[in-house]
Amino acid sequence: MPQPQARRGARRVRTHDPVRVRTALAAQTEVLRGAVRALCAHPRAAELLAAPTRLGAWAVGDLVVHLCLVLEQIPRRLADPVPDGEALSPTALLRRAPTAAADVASWVRRTSEEEAAREEAAREAAAPGGAAPDGPSRGGPDGGRRVPSAARTGERFDAAADAFLALLDGPEAADPQRRFPFRFGPVLLADYLLTRLLELVVHADDLAEALDRAARALGTESPVPVPDAFRHDRQALAALTRLLADTAAEAAPGGAVELRVPPFAVVQCVEGPRHTRGTPPNVVETDPLTWIRLATGRTSWADAVDSGAVSASGERSDLSGLLPVTG
């Protein structure tokens, strides 16, 4: 297969078309809406919502609530004051984002008291008379709360998705100078929207993996396709693959290794002798989903190489010390 050519010399900063990013976000949001609706309509939805995920103490229900929070965050905070200072780049945002699977539970504990209070109020408001929601109880990051019922989970996701899609169609999202408050500093809203692809694609993969495992344990059919067959929006996959490849190149600048993720990205990274012509001496090649899982800590370098999902040639081609690139 012909490979795209890596850029030579100093690495230029890749730009992303904000209209295409918003289109990809809208499409991936609808992909997730379909998955959540299928989950909530499943005859064993309560058990599936209570099933564990690969994200620390989170159950499937926690993961869906987190996705609601991701969709709700920008519409809710759009009018918040933005601190002064230089806006963070998308790659800088990703390198600080706690998206590696091992870090999710600690991220929950670091969530602000205000955010926790808002979530608690939302849970109480969803239950009749302020009682606990009526899903099955289980241990979790907050010490054993009950999982919201399938009906309330679906309703909340629909509302969050509608608010997010309205934002994407609004003038604020189209404003190239609009800034947004991030906990590590200001960021251009267009750049922050680009990083939301990480949440929506990676957590869709988390959801598909958890539901596949839970369905097999329950002896039933998963409400969504298995992870490798899950139909992510192609434009979302492309943009996220490129963003994570650029983040790796920024974290380990150099030209000793050529990282290829066809058909979407090729970058040079890792300090050492730079390849200038012919076949590169150190090449890593993988598919987009495997690269996204590696870059976010969902799978290990050793497992990906052993399974054949990653091809690595050359004495400098071991990228295990660089991964994950987020967090």
Stockholm file with secondary structure:
# STOCKHOLM 1.0

chainA/1-327         MPQPQARRGARRVRTHDPVRVRTALAAQTEVLRGAVRALCAHPRAAELLAAPTRLGAWAVGDLVVHLCLVLEQIPRRLADPVPDGEALSPTALLRRAPTAAADVASWVRRTSEEEAAREEAAREAAAPGGAAPDGPSRGGPDGGRRVPSAARTGERFDAAADAFLALLDGPEAADPQRRFPFRFGPVLLADYLLTRLLELVVHADDLAEALDRAARALGTESPVPVPDAFRHDRQALAALTRLLADTAAEAAPGGAVELRVPPFAVVQCVEGPRHTRGTPPNVVETDPLTWIRLATGRTSWADAVDSGAVSASGERSDLSGLLPVTG
#=GR chainA/1-327 SS CCCCCCCCSSCCCCCCCHHHHHHHHHHHHHHHHHHHHHHHHSTTHHHHHTSBCSSTTCBHHHHHHHHHHHHHHHHHHTTSCCCSSCCBCHHHHHHHCCCSGGGHHHHHHHSCHHHHHHHHHHHHHHSGGGCCCSSCBCCCTTSSCBCCCHHHHHHHHHHHHHHHHHHHHSHHHHCTTCEEEETTEEEEHHHHHHHHHHHHHHHHHHHHHHHHHHHHHHTSCCSSCCGGGCCCCHHHHHHHHHHHHHHHHHHSCSSSEEEEETTTEEEEESSSCCCCSSSCSSEEEECHHHHHHHHTTSSCHHHHHHHTSEEEESTTCCCGGGCCCCC
#=GC SS_cons         CCCCCCCCSSCCCCCCCHHHHHHHHHHHHHHHHHHHHHHHHSTTHHHHHTSBCSSTTCBHHHHHHHHHHHHHHHHHHTTSCCCSSCCBCHHHHHHHCCCSGGGHHHHHHHSCHHHHHHHHHHHHHHSGGGCCCSSCBCCCTTSSCBCCCHHHHHHHHHHHHHHHHHHHHSHHHHCTTCEEEETTEEEEHHHHHHHHHHHHHHHHHHHHHHHHHHHHHHTSCCSSCCGGGCCCCHHHHHHHHHHHHHHHHHHSCSSSEEEEETTTEEEEESSSCCCCSSSCSSEEEECHHHHHHHHTTSSCHHHHHHHTSEEEESTTCCCGGGCCCCC
//
